[in-house]
Amino acid sequence: MALLPIIVAPDPRLKTKAKRVEHVDDETRQLMDDMLSTMYAAPGIGLAAPQVGIAKRILVVDCAKDGEPPNPLRIVNPEILGSSDEVVIYNEGCLSLPEHYADVERPAKIKLRYLDHQNEIRVLEAEGLLSTCIQHEMDHLDGTLFVDHITALKRNIILRKLAKAKRAKVTA
Ligand code: NI
């Protein structure tokens, strides 16, 4: 188990399209375990491989509520098979945009196909927070951040603040 450094925006590594995984092997399994440890430690409810500098179509989520047992999902090469016309708005945050939040509208329900940690094809129907979380993490695989769903004005305010915080860190 290892904790991986999480990349904070703005960073070109968060804007690239991640590559499909040919086969889920021990290396991929280790990466997903490390991503889960990193996500729980942050703490967060989702993490995509590009956020730790790995340009592969891999993500982990755990949307169990407080008091519920952990429910980690290891998701490789996810594809949306269908989504509802009904939408929901969540106030989203992101481990790569620390301390910033914005309302984002997404389909309320999705049907998803992916490879699990044993390279088996799985189909999952998700709604509520899990649906939103998976869609948010899938965006990362295509270089999209939640701020790309809001107005340019709001996005630029957040990105400028993050860039400024980064400069302050470097000079501190
Ligand atoms: Ni995120």
Backbone and ligand atoms as CSV (ligand in chain L), in Angstrom:
chain,resi,resn,atom,element,x,y,z
A,1,MET,N,N,0.843,-1.193,0.000
A,1,MET,CA,C,0.000,0.000,0.000
A,1,MET,C,C,0.879,1.244,0.000
A,2,ALA,N,N,0.529,2.137,-0.878
A,2,ALA,CA,C,1.294,3.385,-0.953
A,2,ALA,C,C,0.348,4.544,-1.194
A,3,LEU,N,N,0.689,5.670,-0.603
A,3,LEU,CA,C,-0.076,6.881,-0.881
A,3,LEU,C,C,0.586,7.597,-2.054
A,4,LEU,N,N,-0.223,7.967,-3.050
A,4,LEU,CA,C,0.291,8.583,-4.260
A,4,LEU,C,C,0.042,10.089,-4.206
A,5,PRO,N,N,1.015,10.893,-4.714
A,5,PRO,CA,C,0.768,12.340,-4.743
A,5,PRO,C,C,-0.356,12.681,-5.725
A,6,ILE,N,N,-1.291,13.518,-5.290
A,6,ILE,CA,C,-2.431,13.920,-6.130
A,6,ILE,C,C,-2.088,15.233,-6.840
A,7,ILE,N,N,-2.250,15.236,-8.160
A,7,ILE,CA,C,-1.939,16.423,-8.962
A,7,ILE,C,C,-3.041,17.466,-8.784
A,8,VAL,N,N,-2.629,18.697,-8.543
A,8,VAL,CA,C,-3.586,19.796,-8.357
A,8,VAL,C,C,-3.594,20.677,-9.608
A,9,ALA,N,N,-4.804,21.076,-10.013
A,9,ALA,CA,C,-4.973,21.965,-11.173
A,9,ALA,C,C,-4.426,23.356,-10.854
A,10,PRO,N,N,-4.026,24.154,-11.837
A,10,PRO,CA,C,-3.940,23.782,-13.261
A,10,PRO,C,C,-2.665,22.968,-13.551
A,11,ASP,N,N,-2.827,21.902,-14.345
A,11,ASP,CA,C,-1.698,21.034,-14.684
A,11,ASP,C,C,-2.054,20.310,-15.996
A,12,PRO,N,N,-1.134,20.337,-16.975
A,12,PRO,CA,C,-1.469,19.722,-18.275
A,12,PRO,C,C,-1.795,18.230,-18.170
A,13,ARG,N,N,-1.293,17.557,-17.124
A,13,ARG,CA,C,-1.572,16.122,-16.983
A,13,ARG,C,C,-3.039,15.853,-16.678
A,14,LEU,N,N,-3.739,16.895,-16.193
A,14,LEU,CA,C,-5.176,16.739,-15.913
A,14,LEU,C,C,-6.031,17.035,-17.145
A,15,LYS,N,N,-5.365,17.432,-18.239
A,15,LYS,CA,C,-6.104,17.823,-19.441
A,15,LYS,C,C,-5.876,16.861,-20.606
A,16,THR,N,N,-5.288,15.695,-20.335
A,16,THR,CA,C,-4.985,14.766,-21.423
A,16,THR,C,C,-5.980,13.607,-21.434
A,17,LYS,N,N,-6.088,12.977,-22.607
A,17,LYS,CA,C,-6.994,11.829,-22.752
A,17,LYS,C,C,-6.242,10.558,-22.356
A,18,ALA,N,N,-6.805,9.813,-21.425
A,18,ALA,CA,C,-6.145,8.604,-20.926
A,18,ALA,C,C,-6.369,7.427,-21.884
A,19,LYS,N,N,-5.418,6.480,-21.863
A,19,LYS,CA,C,-5.470,5.331,-22.778
A,19,LYS,C,C,-6.187,4.128,-22.142
A,20,ARG,N,N,-6.821,3.332,-22.990
A,20,ARG,CA,C,-7.482,2.114,-22.521
A,20,ARG,C,C,-6.452,1.136,-21.961
A,21,VAL,N,N,-6.908,0.317,-21.034
A,21,VAL,CA,C,-6.061,-0.727,-20.452
A,21,VAL,C,C,-6.303,-2.013,-21.239
A,22,GLU,N,N,-5.228,-2.637,-21.718
A,22,GLU,CA,C,-5.386,-3.852,-22.527
A,22,GLU,C,C,-5.851,-5.030,-21.682
A,23,HIS,N,N,-5.248,-5.160,-20.512
A,23,HIS,CA,C,-5.548,-6.309,-19.662
A,23,HIS,C,C,-5.319,-5.902,-18.212
A,24,VAL,N,N,-6.268,-6.238,-17.354
A,24,VAL,CA,C,-6.122,-5.874,-15.942
A,24,VAL,C,C,-5.198,-6.908,-15.283
A,25,ASP,N,N,-3.983,-6.492,-14.983
A,25,ASP,CA,C,-2.982,-7.401,-14.422
A,25,ASP,C,C,-2.607,-6.978,-12.997
A,26,ASP,N,N,-1.594,-7.635,-12.449
A,26,ASP,CA,C,-1.181,-7.335,-11.066
A,26,ASP,C,C,-0.798,-5.870,-10.889
A,27,GLU,N,N,-0.142,-5.309,-11.906
A,27,GLU,CA,C,0.297,-3.913,-11.819
A,27,GLU,C,C,-0.926,-2.985,-11.713
A,28,THR,N,N,-1.952,-3.280,-12.523
A,28,THR,CA,C,-3.184,-2.476,-12.480
A,28,THR,C,C,-3.868,-2.635,-11.128
A,29,ARG,N,N,-3.913,-3.877,-10.634
A,29,ARG,CA,C,-4.542,-4.133,-9.323
A,29,ARG,C,C,-3.815,-3.377,-8.215
A,30,GLN,N,N,-2.496,-3.380,-8.265
A,30,GLN,CA,C,-1.715,-2.656,-7.256
A,30,GLN,C,C,-2.003,-1.160,-7.333
A,31,LEU,N,N,-2.056,-0.649,-8.574
A,31,LEU,CA,C,-2.349,0.773,-8.754
A,31,LEU,C,C,-3.718,1.109,-8.160
A,32,MET,N,N,-4.725,0.264,-8.414
A,32,MET,CA,C,-6.077,0.548,-7.906
A,32,MET,C,C,-6.107,0.489,-6.375
A,33,ASP,N,N,-5.364,-0.457,-5.790
A,33,ASP,CA,C,-5.297,-0.511,-4.317
A,33,ASP,C,C,-4.644,0.766,-3.767
A,34,ASP,N,N,-3.552,1.205,-4.419
A,34,ASP,CA,C,-2.870,2.429,-3.981
A,34,ASP,C,C,-3.774,3.651,-4.170
A,35,MET,N,N,-4.541,3.655,-5.264
A,35,MET,CA,C,-5.468,4.774,-5.500
A,35,MET,C,C,-6.554,4.813,-4.426
A,36,LEU,N,N,-7.050,3.625,-4.029
A,36,LEU,CA,C,-8.068,3.586,-2.963
A,36,LEU,C,C,-7.481,4.100,-1.647
A,37,SER,N,N,-6.278,3.650,-1.296
A,37,SER,CA,C,-5.635,4.132,-0.063
A,37,SER,C,C,-5.482,5.647,-0.099
A,38,THR,N,N,-5.055,6.166,-1.261
A,38,THR,CA,C,-4.842,7.603,-1.430
A,38,THR,C,C,-6.164,8.357,-1.296
A,39,MET,N,N,-7.216,7.783,-1.916
A,39,MET,CA,C,-8.543,8.420,-1.875
A,39,MET,C,C,-9.092,8.458,-0.441
A,40,TYR,N,N,-8.993,7.321,0.276
A,40,TYR,CA,C,-9.506,7.281,1.653
A,40,TYR,C,C,-8.736,8.249,2.551
A,41,ALA,N,N,-7.413,8.348,2.325
A,41,ALA,CA,C,-6.576,9.204,3.170
A,41,ALA,C,C,-6.862,10.685,2.939
A,42,ALA,N,N,-7.315,11.017,1.723
A,42,ALA,CA,C,-7.424,12.443,1.338
A,42,ALA,C,C,-8.283,13.306,2.278
A,43,PRO,N,N,-9.546,13.009,2.648
A,43,PRO,CA,C,-10.360,11.902,2.160
A,43,PRO,C,C,-11.211,12.350,0.979
A,44,GLY,N,N,-11.551,11.361,0.126
A,44,GLY,CA,C,-12.413,11.644,-1.015
A,44,GLY,C,C,-13.287,10.437,-1.303
A,45,ILE,N,N,-14.208,10.586,-2.271
A,45,ILE,CA,C,-15.104,9.473,-2.619
A,45,ILE,C,C,-14.823,8.932,-4.014
A,46,GLY,N,N,-13.859,9.554,-4.714
A,46,GLY,CA,C,-13.508,9.054,-6.039
A,46,GLY,C,C,-12.135,9.560,-6.440
A,47,LEU,N,N,-11.449,8.764,-7.276
A,47,LEU,CA,C,-10.126,9.176,-7.765
A,47,LEU,C,C,-9.888,8.496,-9.110
A,48,ALA,N,N,-9.389,9.276,-10.068
A,48,ALA,CA,C,-9.088,8.735,-11.392
A,48,ALA,C,C,-7.572,8.709,-11.579
A,49,ALA,N,N,-7.101,7.714,-12.358
A,49,ALA,CA,C,-5.654,7.530,-12.510
A,49,ALA,C,C,-4.924,8.794,-12.999
A,50,PRO,N,N,-5.501,9.582,-13.934
A,50,PRO,CA,C,-4.780,10.793,-14.358
A,50,PRO,C,C,-4.476,11.754,-13.201
A,51,GLN,N,N,-5.274,11.684,-12.131
A,51,GLN,CA,C,-5.032,12.575,-10.986
A,51,GLN,C,C,-3.759,12.196,-10.225
A,52,VAL,N,N,-3.271,10.965,-10.446
A,52,VAL,CA,C,-1.998,10.585,-9.829
A,52,VAL,C,C,-0.926,10.398,-10.916
A,53,GLY,N,N,-1.168,11.033,-12.077
A,53,GLY,CA,C,-0.157,11.080,-13.124
A,53,GLY,C,C,-0.078,9.847,-14.006
A,54,ILE,N,N,-1.104,8.980,-13.947
A,54,ILE,CA,C,-1.124,7.776,-14.787
A,54,ILE,C,C,-2.228,7.947,-15.836
A,55,ALA,N,N,-1.819,8.069,-17.111
A,55,ALA,CA,C,-2.787,8.360,-18.174
A,55,ALA,C,C,-3.470,7.087,-18.668
A,56,LYS,N,N,-4.155,6.401,-17.759
A,56,LYS,CA,C,-4.877,5.166,-18.103
A,56,LYS,C,C,-6.328,5.284,-17.659
A,57,ARG,N,N,-7.213,4.529,-18.354
A,57,ARG,CA,C,-8.660,4.627,-18.075
A,57,ARG,C,C,-9.018,3.748,-16.865
A,58,ILE,N,N,-8.646,4.244,-15.702
A,58,ILE,CA,C,-8.839,3.533,-14.435
A,58,ILE,C,C,-9.389,4.523,-13.413
A,59,LEU,N,N,-10.394,4.084,-12.639
A,59,LEU,CA,C,-10.869,4.926,-11.547
A,59,LEU,C,C,-11.333,4.072,-10.377
A,60,VAL,N,N,-11.368,4.686,-9.223
A,60,VAL,CA,C,-11.896,4.031,-8.026
A,60,VAL,C,C,-12.895,4.979,-7.373
A,61,VAL,N,N,-13.944,4.398,-6.796
A,61,VAL,CA,C,-14.923,5.200,-6.061
A,61,VAL,C,C,-15.388,4.416,-4.836
A,62,ASP,N,N,-15.832,5.132,-3.840
A,62,ASP,CA,C,-16.531,4.526,-2.709
A,62,ASP,C,C,-17.510,5.568,-2.172
A,63,CYS,N,N,-18.787,5.336,-2.471
A,63,CYS,CA,C,-19.820,6.314,-2.072
A,63,CYS,C,C,-20.631,5.816,-0.892
A,64,ALA,N,N,-20.072,4.892,-0.100
A,64,ALA,CA,C,-20.769,4.443,1.108
A,64,ALA,C,C,-20.970,5.632,2.044
A,65,LYS,N,N,-22.166,5.669,2.666
A,65,LYS,CA,C,-22.443,6.781,3.591
A,65,LYS,C,C,-21.753,6.533,4.930
A,66,ASP,N,N,-21.663,7.597,5.725
A,66,ASP,CA,C,-21.105,7.470,7.078
A,66,ASP,C,C,-21.833,6.370,7.823
A,67,GLY,N,N,-21.078,5.470,8.448
A,67,GLY,CA,C,-21.697,4.403,9.221
A,67,GLY,C,C,-21.971,3.145,8.417
A,68,GLU,N,N,-21.908,3.253,7.074
A,68,GLU,CA,C,-22.080,2.061,6.244
A,68,GLU,C,C,-20.719,1.402,6.031
A,69,PRO,N,N,-20.703,0.085,5.775
A,69,PRO,CA,C,-19.404,-0.552,5.495
A,69,PRO,C,C,-18.815,-0.009,4.187
A,70,PRO,N,N,-17.474,-0.006,4.070
A,70,PRO,CA,C,-16.858,0.492,2.828
A,70,PRO,C,C,-17.364,-0.281,1.611
A,71,ASN,N,N,-17.454,0.405,0.482
A,71,ASN,CA,C,-17.937,-0.226,-0.749
A,71,ASN,C,C,-17.068,0.208,-1.924
A,72,PRO,N,N,-15.781,-0.200,-1.903
A,72,PRO,CA,C,-14.876,0.258,-2.968
A,72,PRO,C,C,-15.214,-0.373,-4.311
A,73,LEU,N,N,-15.226,0.445,-5.354
A,73,LEU,CA,C,-15.402,-0.055,-6.714
A,73,LEU,C,C,-14.132,0.234,-7.492
A,74,ARG,N,N,-13.625,-0.808,-8.180
A,74,ARG,CA,C,-12.433,-0.669,-9.035
A,74,ARG,C,C,-12.909,-0.785,-10.479
A,75,ILE,N,N,-12.738,0.294,-11.235
A,75,ILE,CA,C,-13.364,0.401,-12.558
A,75,ILE,C,C,-12.314,0.687,-13.621
A,76,VAL,N,N,-12.272,-0.182,-14.651
A,76,VAL,CA,C,-11.304,-0.027,-15.747
A,76,VAL,C,C,-12.067,0.084,-17.068
A,77,ASN,N,N,-11.597,0.942,-17.970
A,77,ASN,CA,C,-12.211,1.150,-19.292
A,77,ASN,C,C,-13.723,1.351,-19.226
A,78,PRO,N,N,-14.217,2.247,-18.379
A,78,PRO,CA,C,-15.671,2.404,-18.269
A,78,PRO,C,C,-16.299,2.988,-19.537
A,79,GLU,N,N,-17.496,2.486,-19.853
A,79,GLU,CA,C,-18.273,3.022,-20.975
A,79,GLU,C,C,-19.703,3.194,-20.522
A,80,ILE,N,N,-20.279,4.341,-20.847
A,80,ILE,CA,C,-21.688,4.588,-20.526
A,80,ILE,C,C,-22.558,3.915,-21.597
A,81,LEU,N,N,-23.411,2.979,-21.178
A,81,LEU,CA,C,-24.306,2.299,-22.130
A,81,LEU,C,C,-25.597,3.085,-22.297
A,82,GLY,N,N,-25.962,3.844,-21.281
A,82,GLY,CA,C,-27.182,4.645,-21.362
A,82,GLY,C,C,-27.276,5.565,-20.163
A,83,SER,N,N,-27.988,6.677,-20.339
A,83,SER,CA,C,-28.174,7.586,-19.206
A,83,SER,C,C,-29.585,8.165,-19.253
A,84,SER,N,N,-30.090,8.563,-18.107
A,84,SER,CA,C,-31.467,9.053,-17.999
A,84,SER,C,C,-31.587,10.465,-18.545
A,85,ASP,N,N,-32.792,10.813,-19.003
A,85,ASP,CA,C,-33.071,12.204,-19.378
A,85,ASP,C,C,-33.154,13.064,-18.125
A,86,GLU,N,N,-33.613,12.424,-17.063
A,86,GLU,CA,C,-33.707,13.134,-15.780
A,86,GLU,C,C,-32.297,13.536,-15.335
A,87,VAL,N,N,-32.166,14.755,-14.824
A,87,VAL,CA,C,-30.855,15.220,-14.370
A,87,VAL,C,C,-30.895,15.537,-12.878
A,88,VAL,N,N,-29.712,15.590,-12.281
A,88,VAL,CA,C,-29.603,16.028,-10.879
A,88,VAL,C,C,-28.456,17.022,-10.778
A,89,ILE,N,N,-28.523,17.861,-9.784
A,89,ILE,CA,C,-27.451,18.825,-9.538
A,89,ILE,C,C,-26.811,18.503,-8.198
A,90,TYR,N,N,-25.501,18.312,-8.223
A,90,TYR,CA,C,-24.737,18.141,-6.989
A,90,TYR,C,C,-23.715,19.258,-6.876
A,91,ASN,N,N,-23.435,19.651,-5.664
A,91,ASN,CA,C,-22.359,20.597,-5.411
A,91,ASN,C,C,-21.075,19.769,-5.379
A,92,GLU,N,N,-20.321,19.781,-6.498
A,92,GLU,CA,C,-19.174,18.882,-6.645
A,92,GLU,C,C,-17.867,19.523,-6.185
A,93,GLY,N,N,-17.008,18.664,-5.685
A,93,GLY,CA,C,-15.649,19.053,-5.368
A,93,GLY,C,C,-14.721,18.065,-6.054
A,94,CYS,N,N,-13.415,18.251,-5.912
A,94,CYS,CA,C,-12.461,17.373,-6.590
A,94,CYS,C,C,-11.131,17.457,-5.846
A,95,LEU,N,N,-10.482,16.308,-5.662
A,95,LEU,CA,C,-9.203,16.308,-4.948
A,95,LEU,C,C,-8.139,17.091,-5.725
A,96,SER,N,N,-8.357,17.312,-7.026
A,96,SER,CA,C,-7.411,18.096,-7.824
A,96,SER,C,C,-7.760,19.584,-7.855
A,97,LEU,N,N,-8.886,19.943,-7.230
A,97,LEU,CA,C,-9.263,21.365,-7.102
A,97,LEU,C,C,-9.642,21.618,-5.647
A,98,PRO,N,N,-8.665,21.455,-4.742
A,98,PRO,CA,C,-8.986,21.453,-3.319
A,98,PRO,C,C,-9.663,22.750,-2.870
A,99,GLU,N,N,-10.680,22.557,-2.036
A,99,GLU,CA,C,-11.403,23.656,-1.394
A,99,GLU,C,C,-12.277,24.467,-2.351
A,100,HIS,N,N,-12.539,23.954,-3.544
A,100,HIS,CA,C,-13.447,24.636,-4.465
A,100,HIS,C,C,-14.613,23.716,-4.805
A,101,TYR,N,N,-15.794,24.306,-4.908
A,101,TYR,CA,C,-17.013,23.536,-5.156
A,101,TYR,C,C,-17.892,24.306,-6.124
A,102,ALA,N,N,-18.678,23.563,-6.910
A,102,ALA,CA,C,-19.636,24.225,-7.796
A,102,ALA,C,C,-20.762,23.255,-8.119
A,103,ASP,N,N,-21.956,23.815,-8.382
A,103,ASP,CA,C,-23.098,22.993,-8.772
A,103,ASP,C,C,-22.906,22.518,-10.209
A,104,VAL,N,N,-23.028,21.201,-10.412
A,104,VAL,CA,C,-22.891,20.621,-11.745
A,104,VAL,C,C,-24.109,19.741,-12.013
A,105,GLU,N,N,-24.677,19.913,-13.216
A,105,GLU,CA,C,-25.847,19.130,-13.610
A,105,GLU,C,C,-25.396,17.938,-14.454
A,106,ARG,N,N,-25.891,16.758,-14.106
A,106,ARG,CA,C,-25.557,15.541,-14.869
A,106,ARG,C,C,-26.782,14.634,-14.909
A,107,PRO,N,N,-26.789,13.650,-15.839
A,107,PRO,CA,C,-27.872,12.669,-15.836
A,107,PRO,C,C,-27.984,11.993,-14.457
A,108,ALA,N,N,-29.243,11.772,-14.017
A,108,ALA,CA,C,-29.457,11.219,-12.686
A,108,ALA,C,C,-29.033,9.753,-12.606
A,109,LYS,N,N,-29.273,9.000,-13.707
A,109,LYS,CA,C,-28.976,7.560,-13.694
A,109,LYS,C,C,-28.117,7.208,-14.895
A,110,ILE,N,N,-27.221,6.263,-14.688
A,110,ILE,CA,C,-26.406,5.771,-15.802
A,110,ILE,C,C,-26.345,4.246,-15.763
A,111,LYS,N,N,-26.119,3.673,-16.958
A,111,LYS,CA,C,-25.814,2.247,-17.052
A,111,LYS,C,C,-24.391,2.179,-17.584
A,112,LEU,N,N,-23.570,1.421,-16.895
A,112,LEU,CA,C,-22.126,1.450,-17.138
A,112,LEU,C,C,-21.603,0.043,-17.412
A,113,ARG,N,N,-20.694,-0.064,-18.369
A,113,ARG,CA,C,-19.971,-1.333,-18.577
A,113,ARG,C,C,-18.499,-1.065,-18.304
A,114,TYR,N,N,-17.833,-1.995,-17.622
A,114,TYR,CA,C,-16.418,-1.789,-17.309
A,114,TYR,C,C,-15.739,-3.127,-17.036
A,115,LEU,N,N,-14.441,-3.098,-16.882
A,115,LEU,CA,C,-13.687,-4.277,-16.457
A,115,LEU,C,C,-13.398,-4.132,-14.973
A,116,ASP,N,N,-13.607,-5.232,-14.232
A,116,ASP,CA,C,-13.298,-5.175,-12.803
A,116,ASP,C,C,-11.841,-5.583,-12.553
A,117,HIS,N,N,-11.478,-5.706,-11.281
A,117,HIS,CA,C,-10.078,-5.981,-10.940
A,117,HIS,C,C,-9.621,-7.365,-11.386
A,118,GLN,N,N,-10.582,-8.223,-11.798
A,118,GLN,CA,C,-10.179,-9.541,-12.304
A,118,GLN,C,C,-10.313,-9.642,-13.821
A,119,ASN,N,N,-10.372,-8.466,-14.467
A,119,ASN,CA,C,-10.487,-8.393,-15.925
A,119,ASN,C,C,-11.812,-8.956,-16.435
A,120,GLU,N,N,-12.829,-9.012,-15.567
A,120,GLU,CA,C,-14.157,-9.496,-15.957
A,120,GLU,C,C,-15.020,-8.296,-16.352
A,121,ILE,N,N,-15.837,-8.492,-17.407
A,121,ILE,CA,C,-16.757,-7.427,-17.820
A,121,ILE,C,C,-17.923,-7.368,-16.836
A,122,ARG,N,N,-18.241,-6.168,-16.383
A,122,ARG,CA,C,-19.380,-5.980,-15.482
A,122,ARG,C,C,-20.271,-4.869,-15.998
A,123,VAL,N,N,-21.561,-4.977,-15.666
A,123,VAL,CA,C,-22.511,-3.917,-15.995
A,123,VAL,C,C,-23.125,-3.434,-14.694
A,124,LEU,N,N,-23.183,-2.128,-14.534
A,124,LEU,CA,C,-23.656,-1.537,-13.287
A,124,LEU,C,C,-24.665,-0.434,-13.601
A,125,GLU,N,N,-25.777,-0.439,-12.859
A,125,GLU,CA,C,-26.701,0.686,-12.958
A,125,GLU,C,C,-26.527,1.527,-11.704
A,126,ALA,N,N,-26.292,2.803,-11.888
A,126,ALA,CA,C,-26.011,3.671,-10.740
A,126,ALA,C,C,-26.945,4.862,-10.747
A,127,GLU,N,N,-27.306,5.301,-9.557
A,127,GLU,CA,C,-28.088,6.536,-9.418
A,127,GLU,C,C,-27.583,7.286,-8.204
A,128,GLY,N,N,-28.149,8.480,-7.989
A,128,GLY,CA,C,-27.767,9.271,-6.823
A,128,GLY,C,C,-26.302,9.671,-6.866
A,129,LEU,N,N,-25.705,9.737,-5.695
A,129,LEU,CA,C,-24.326,10.207,-5.591
A,129,LEU,C,C,-23.357,9.316,-6.377
A,130,LEU,N,N,-23.602,7.994,-6.364
A,130,LEU,CA,C,-22.702,7.079,-7.083
A,130,LEU,C,C,-22.676,7.397,-8.579
A,131,SER,N,N,-23.843,7.666,-9.154
A,131,SER,CA,C,-23.930,8.018,-10.571
A,131,SER,C,C,-23.127,9.287,-10.865
A,132,THR,N,N,-23.330,10.304,-10.068
A,132,THR,CA,C,-22.608,11.571,-10.250
A,132,THR,C,C,-21.109,11.366,-10.089
A,133,CYS,N,N,-20.734,10.606,-9.058
A,133,CYS,CA,C,-19.315,10.389,-8.768
A,133,CYS,C,C,-18.629,9.658,-9.927
A,134,ILE,N,N,-19.261,8.612,-10.454
A,134,ILE,CA,C,-18.663,7.869,-11.570
A,134,ILE,C,C,-18.527,8.775,-12.799
A,135,GLN,N,N,-19.557,9.586,-13.067
A,135,GLN,CA,C,-19.478,10.484,-14.234
A,135,GLN,C,C,-18.360,11.516,-14.052
A,136,HIS,N,N,-18.217,12.035,-12.839
A,136,HIS,CA,C,-17.149,12.994,-12.541
A,136,HIS,C,C,-15.777,12.342,-12.790
A,137,GLU,N,N,-15.606,11.110,-12.280
A,137,GLU,CA,C,-14.312,10.434,-12.442
A,137,GLU,C,C,-14.063,10.071,-13.905
A,138,MET,N,N,-15.113,9.680,-14.627
A,138,MET,CA,C,-14.944,9.357,-16.058
A,138,MET,C,C,-14.512,10.598,-16.836
A,139,ASP,N,N,-15.011,11.758,-16.458
A,139,ASP,CA,C,-14.571,13.007,-17.089
A,139,ASP,C,C,-13.050,13.153,-17.022
A,140,HIS,N,N,-12.475,12.790,-15.874
A,140,HIS,CA,C,-11.014,12.909,-15.711
A,140,HIS,C,C,-10.271,12.100,-16.779
A,141,LEU,N,N,-10.873,10.992,-17.244
A,141,LEU,CA,C,-10.198,10.138,-18.227
A,141,LEU,C,C,-10.118,10.816,-19.593
A,142,ASP,N,N,-10.930,11.847,-19.782
A,142,ASP,CA,C,-10.898,12.602,-21.033
A,142,ASP,C,C,-10.387,14.025,-20.822
A,143,GLY,N,N,-9.735,14.252,-19.701
A,143,GLY,CA,C,-9.144,15.566,-19.457
A,143,GLY,C,C,-10.155,16.645,-19.110
A,144,THR,N,N,-11.313,16.241,-18.606
A,144,THR,CA,C,-12.351,17.203,-18.245
A,144,THR,C,C,-12.470,17.294,-16.730
A,145,LEU,N,N,-12.521,18.522,-16.224
A,145,LEU,CA,C,-12.690,18.753,-14.785
A,145,LEU,C,C,-14.092,19.292,-14.532
A,146,PHE,N,N,-14.550,19.214,-13.271
A,146,PHE,CA,C,-15.921,19.689,-13.023
A,146,PHE,C,C,-16.076,21.162,-13.378
A,147,VAL,N,N,-14.989,21.932,-13.284
A,147,VAL,CA,C,-15.089,23.359,-13.636
A,147,VAL,C,C,-15.324,23.570,-15.137
A,148,ASP,N,N,-15.097,22.522,-15.941
A,148,ASP,CA,C,-15.387,22.649,-17.371
A,148,ASP,C,C,-16.890,22.591,-17.638
A,149,HIS,N,N,-17.677,22.260,-16.610
A,149,HIS,CA,C,-19.136,22.220,-16.760
A,149,HIS,C,C,-19.802,23.513,-16.304
A,150,ILE,N,N,-19.025,24.455,-15.780
A,150,ILE,CA,C,-19.625,25.701,-15.280
A,150,ILE,C,C,-19.204,26.866,-16.185
A,151,THR,N,N,-19.653,28.065,-15.878
A,151,THR,CA,C,-19.353,29.195,-16.763
A,151,THR,C,C,-17.851,29.497,-16.749
A,152,ALA,N,N,-17.366,30.043,-17.865
A,152,ALA,CA,C,-15.944,30.382,-17.988
A,152,ALA,C,C,-15.534,31.356,-16.884
A,153,LEU,N,N,-16.448,32.254,-16.537
A,153,LEU,CA,C,-16.140,33.245,-15.503
A,153,LEU,C,C,-15.847,32.554,-14.173
A,154,LYS,N,N,-16.766,31.650,-13.756
A,154,LYS,CA,C,-16.561,30.943,-12.483
A,154,LYS,C,C,-15.323,30.039,-12.548
A,155,ARG,N,N,-15.138,29.384,-13.717
A,155,ARG,CA,C,-13.994,28.486,-13.885
A,155,ARG,C,C,-12.676,29.250,-13.722
A,156,ASN,N,N,-12.601,30.417,-14.383
A,156,ASN,CA,C,-11.353,31.171,-14.340
A,156,ASN,C,C,-11.045,31.694,-12.947
A,157,ILE,N,N,-12.087,32.035,-12.197
A,157,ILE,CA,C,-11.860,32.489,-10.820
A,157,ILE,C,C,-11.208,31.363,-10.013
A,158,ILE,N,N,-11.772,30.155,-10.136
A,158,ILE,CA,C,-11.241,29.008,-9.367
A,158,ILE,C,C,-9.818,28.675,-9.809
A,159,LEU,N,N,-9.594,28.610,-11.134
A,159,LEU,CA,C,-8.264,28.214,-11.625
A,159,LEU,C,C,-7.200,29.262,-11.277
A,160,ARG,N,N,-7.601,30.543,-11.315
A,160,ARG,CA,C,-6.638,31.587,-10.948
A,160,ARG,C,C,-6.231,31.480,-9.476
A,161,LYS,N,N,-7.250,31.200,-8.620
A,161,LYS,CA,C,-6.946,31.051,-7.187
A,161,LYS,C,C,-6.012,29.868,-6.948
A,162,LEU,N,N,-6.255,28.752,-7.661
A,162,LEU,CA,C,-5.409,27.567,-7.488
A,162,LEU,C,C,-3.986,27.836,-7.976
A,163,ALA,N,N,-3.863,28.543,-9.108
A,163,ALA,CA,C,-2.538,28.860,-9.647
A,163,ALA,C,C,-1.777,29.760,-8.677
A,164,LYS,N,N,-2.495,30.695,-8.091
A,164,LYS,CA,C,-1.882,31.609,-7.129
A,164,LYS,C,C,-1.412,30.841,-5.883
A,165,ALA,N,N,-2.263,29.900,-5.405
A,165,ALA,CA,C,-1.906,29.100,-4.239
A,165,ALA,C,C,-0.664,28.263,-4.512
A,166,LYS,N,N,-0.550,27.770,-5.761
A,166,LYS,CA,C,0.616,26.972,-6.149
A,166,LYS,C,C,1.880,27.813,-6.124
A,167,ARG,N,N,1.782,29.041,-6.676
A,167,ARG,CA,C,2.952,29.929,-6.693
A,167,ARG,C,C,3.381,30.259,-5.278
A,168,ALA,N,N,2.397,30.471,-4.401
A,168,ALA,CA,C,2.709,30.800,-2.997
A,168,ALA,C,C,3.440,29.632,-2.327
A,169,LYS,N,N,3.036,28.403,-2.700
A,169,LYS,CA,C,3.657,27.214,-2.124
A,169,LYS,C,C,5.116,27.102,-2.563
A,170,VAL,N,N,5.355,27.379,-3.858
A,170,VAL,CA,C,6.710,27.255,-4.407
A,170,VAL,C,C,7.647,28.265,-3.746
A,171,THR,N,N,7.149,29.482,-3.512
A,171,THR,CA,C,8.018,30.520,-2.978
A,171,THR,C,C,8.105,30.483,-1.453
A,172,ALA,N,N,7.213,29.726,-0.806
A,172,ALA,CA,C,7.206,29.675,0.657
A,172,ALA,C,C,8.431,28.915,1.184
L,1,NI,NI,NI,-12.202,14.999,-9.546
